[in-house]
Amino acid sequence: MMNSLGINKPKKETKVVVAMSGGVDSSVVAALMKQEGYDVTGITLKLYDDTKQSKEGRQCCAGQDILDAKRVSENINIDHKILFYQKKFKSEVIDSFIDSYTAGETPIPCVQCNQTVKFRDLFKYAKELKADALITGHYVSRIQVNGHANMYRAKDQNRDQSYFLFSTTQEQLDYLRFPLGEIDKSETRAIAEKLKLNVATKPDSQDICFVPNGDYASVIKKFRPESFKPGKILDIEGKQIGEHNGIINYTIGQRKGIKIASSNPLYVVNIDADNNTIIVGNKELLEVKEIKLRDLNILGSKKEFDEIINIKVRSTGRLLKAKINILETVANVEILDKETGISPGQACVFYSKDELGDKVLGGGWIHKAFNNNLSTKLTP
């Protein structure tokens, strides 16, 4: 008989690994699994060598959070392990983040983290422990039909994290479980209070863990000080109208910080990393109708892409209608709705609508964004 995780074993004989970041979500998941009678091991990843905590927000996988995860584990009486992944995290997440920024892109390190140290390396370690499932506190729904696992947007769409999990492989999805996908964040807090968990009122992480207070420039300056190289700010005709102090200080769609007098507001419409230049123009120039993707991860069937589907091009963005043309590991995307300020380095995630909700079909990394109002020479 199948247990509540869809595994054909008694709960007490089902071994599960819970990824515990030290926050309320993963702590509640661990407590719920223990309460249901599963054989639970909590694992916390030490990902970077923090020297201090942000005063304005909390980050995951830092020193205090590891202590919080250990306290929760002791409270609910489960085994707890710490994996020291600092070197992997530095080479595969931090270095990749810096490379992307210095190339004029706007990266998303949280996706890289899920793709590498969390769902690849932790997945492998959980298998080595002979666990039957790896469980996380992500807000995303996993629905299994005829032995095939599909990913859907979470019930609480204000908390939905499917955008950050687009690179999850089918093998990983078959093994993963997401118990919070069908409840609201407020319910999670209430469960934590009821179970008297020490993290019940702990604030959510506000920043990328290795970027205190959201100061990206300080991180890049620490590792790549040579990136702060002055260069030209050009208008769309190629005329110099100002000077910048390093392209890593700019992102597509940015308005503040350009510091150029103009009768109309100016926005960053392109970043040319090869020539160390910033191109600015009117807001209308930011509208994008076509994007090219690289490094695809496809979860859906090919026939699902024959129809018009929905996409998201930023984590906080709305669903947009689009046509997708997949060519092995790359894709051309025609955006049918109006959208502005799409930046290379972000993810484009695919969704289809069915009777169960918004199903994740995978996605890819935005390599190029084309605008009908800009000549192709301005596209990186």
N, C-alpha and C positions, 0 to 999 in steps of 0.2 A: 504493500500500500504506500502511495506517495505521501511524503510528509509535506509540511507547509512550504518548503523550499523546492518542491517538485523533484525530490530525490527519493528513490525507492529503498528507504532504510528507516528503521526506528530513529527518532530524534536523538536518543542518548547514544546511538552508534554512529551518528553523522557528525564528522569532524569539520568544523568551519574555522577559517581564518578571517578575522575582522581587521581591516585597515583602520587604525585608530590615530587620528591626527592630534588628539587632545581637545578637540572641540565638542560642542554639544551633540551634533548630528551623529558622528561616528560612535560617541560614547553611548547614546541611546540605542543605536543599532546593536552594539555589543551586549548591552543590558537586556534587550529584548530577546536576543538569541539565547542568552543564558537562562532567562526566565522561561523560555519555551522548552528548555531541556536539552539543547544541543551541546556538543562537546566543543567549547569555544577557546580559541587562542587569539589574543589581541597582539597585533604587531604595529609598532610605531617606527617610522623611518626618520633617521637623523639625516637631514639633507644638506645642511649648510652650517658653518661655524659662526653662529650669531654672537655678536659682542654686546648687543643691547636690544631691548625690545622697543618697538615703536610706542611713543606716548599717546598717539592719536588713534591707534588701532592695533589689532593683534595679527600676527602672522602664524601660519601653521608650521609644524615641523621644526620649531625652535625649542630652546632649552626648557622654558616654562611649560610649553605644551606637552613635552615628553613626560615631565613630572605629573601633569594633570592626567595624562593617559594612564600612567602607572597607578595613580591614586584611584582612578575609576576602576581599573582592573582588580586592585586589591579590595575595593568596596563590593564588587559583584562576584568576587572570588573566581577569577579566571587567570590562566597563565598569560604572561605578558612578555614579549620579546622586543628588543630594539635592534634594528638593522642600520648599520652605519654606511650610508650611501653617498657621503659627501663628494668623493672623487667622481662618481658617476654623474651626480647632479651637476657638478661644476662643468664637466666636459660636454654633457648632452643637453643641459637646460640653460645654464648661465652663459656659457660660451656661444651657444646657438642664438640666444637672445641678443647678445652683443653683436654678433656677426650680422644678424638681421637688421638691427637698428643702424649699424654703420653702412649697410647696403641701401639705406633709404626706405626700409620697410617699417611696418608697425607690428611687431611680433606678439604672440600670445604664449608666454612660457608655461601657463597652466596646462595647455593642451599637450605641449612637449613633455611635461612632467608626467601626465597621465599615460602618454604614449610610451614612455621609456621606463623610468624607475618604478612607477606604480603598477601599471598593467602589464608590463613585460617582465621586469625583474622580480617584483613581488608575486606576480602570477607564477613564475618559475619556482620561487621559494615555497609558496603554498603547496604546489604540486609535490615538491621534495618532502614536505611534511605529511604527504598523503592525505591532505585535506580534500573534502568532497566539494567545497565551494569557497570562493573568495568573496567576502561581503564588504560593501562600502556604504558610507552615509551620503552618497550622491543623491540628488533629487532628479531621478530619471526612472521611468517605468520599464520593466522587463516583462514581456508577455510571451509565454511559451505555447506554441500550437503544434501539435503532432511532433513533439520532440525538437522543434526548431525555435530558438529564442530570437525574439525581435525586440528592438529598443523603441520606446515611445517617449514623447515629452511627458514630464511629470504632471500630476494632477494640479499641484500648486505651480502654475506657470510663471509666477513672479520669482520662484526659486529654481525653476527648471535649469538643469545643467547639461542637457543633451548636446548643446553646442560644443562644450568642452570635451565631449566623449566621442566625437565623430570618428576618431581614428581607432576606436576599439574594434578588434578583429572578431570574426564570427567565433573562432575558437575561444577567445577570451570571454565573449558575451555568453557563450554556452556555460561557462564556469562561474561567471559573476552573478551576484544577486544584489538588488537595491531595495531594501525593505521600506525606505522612506518615499518611494515613488508615488504611493497612493495616499499620502497624508499631507496636510499643510504644515508649514514651519511652526505655526502656533501650537499645533498638536504635539510636535516634537518637544517643544519647550515644556509643555504641560506634562508629558511623560517623564521628562528629566526631573521635574519638580516632584512628581508623585514617587519616583524611585529614589529621591533624595541624592541625586548625583551631584558631586561637588562642582560640576561645570554647568549646572542648570541655568545660571544667569550670566554665564561667560559671554562676552561680546563676540560676534562673528568676525572672522578675518576680514580686514578691510583692504589690505595691500597684497601685492605679490610678495611672497615670503622673503625674498632677498632684495626687495626694493622698499626700504623703510620710508613711510610717508609718501609713497608714490613718486619719489625723486629718481626717475630713470637716469637722468644725466649724471648724478653722483656715482651711480654704479658703473656706468660706462667710463667715466673719468678715472675711477679707481683702477680698472683693468686695462683700459685703452686710452690713456691721456692724449695720444696723438690724434684721436678722433675729433678733437676740438680744433679743427682747422678752418680758419675764416674762408669765406668764398662769396661769390656773387649772388645777388637776388635779381632775377630777370622777370620782365613782363612776358606775355605770351608771344610778343614779336621778337623776343631775344635781346631786348635792350636792357642794360643794367640800370636798375633804379634803386639799388641799395646793396648792403653787405650783411652777411650772416656770420655768426660766430661758431658754426659747426652744424652740419645737417642733422646730427642726432637730436638737436633741440626742436625739430619740426616734424609734423606729421601731416598727411593729406587731410585737407578740410580745416586745418588750424587757422584761426583768425587773430588771436591774441599773440603779442610778442613779435609781430612782423616789423612794427615801428617805421612804417613808411606812410607819409602823408598822402591822402588820396580823397577825391570827391566821393568815391564809392568805397565801401569796405573791401579790403583785399583778403583773399584766402590763399593758402598754399594749395595749388592745384597739381603740382608735380614736384618730385624730388629726383634730381639727376646725380646719383652718387658717383658715377664715373667721372663727371666733370665738376663735382663738388658745388653744384648750383641748386638754388631753390627757385621754382617758377611760381609766380603769384598771378591772380586774376580775379574776376568777379565770381560771385557765388554760382551763377548759372553754369560756369565752366566745370563745376564739380559733378554734374549729372553724368552717371555712367550707365551705358546700355549693354556693354559686353565685357566679360572678364574671362581670363584664361586661368585654369587651375593646374597645379602639379601635385604629384604624390597623392593620388586618389586612394581612398579606402571605400570600397563599395560593399554595402550590407544588403541592399535590395537586389531583386532580379533585374535583368536587362530590360524586360518588357515594361517594368514600372517606369522606365525613363522615356517610353514612347509618348507618354502624355505630358501635358504641362504640369509641373510640380511646384512645390514651394521651396524657397531657400532662405537662409539667414546669412548675412554677410558681416555681422558683428554680434557679439554676445547679447547686447541689450536691444538689438534691432528687431523690427517686425518681420513677419513672413512676407516674402515677395514672390510673385508668380514668375516662372522662368522656364525656358526650354534648355535642355541639357544635351549636348552631343559629346559622348564619351569615346575617347580614342586611347585605349589601353590605360596607361597611368596618368593621362592628362585629359582635360575636358574644356570645351568651349561652352560658355553659359551666356544665353541671351536673356537679359532682364526685361520683363514685360511691364513692370511697375516702375514708377519714378523713384530713384534712389541717388543720393549724393555722397561724396566723400569716401568712396570705397578705396581701401589702401592695400597694396601688396604686403604680404606677410600675415594678413588676417586669414581666417578660415571661411570657407563657403560650405554650409551644411545643407544637405538635401532632406526634404520631408515629403511624404505623401499622406493624404487624408483618407482614413477608412473608418469603419464603424467603431473601432477601438480608440481612435484619436489620431495624433500626428506621429506617424511612423518615421523613424530615422533610417534613411537609405544610404547613409555614409556622407562623404564630402571630400574636400581637398583644400590645399593651400592656394590662396590667391597669388598668382605670379605676375599677372599684368591686368590693368584696368584701362579700358578704352573709352574715350569720350568723343562724341561726334563733333564737338566744338573745338577739340584740340587736334593738331596734326599728330600723326603717329610718332614723329621724332621726339615729342615731348613725353612719350610713355617709356618708363624705365624697362 
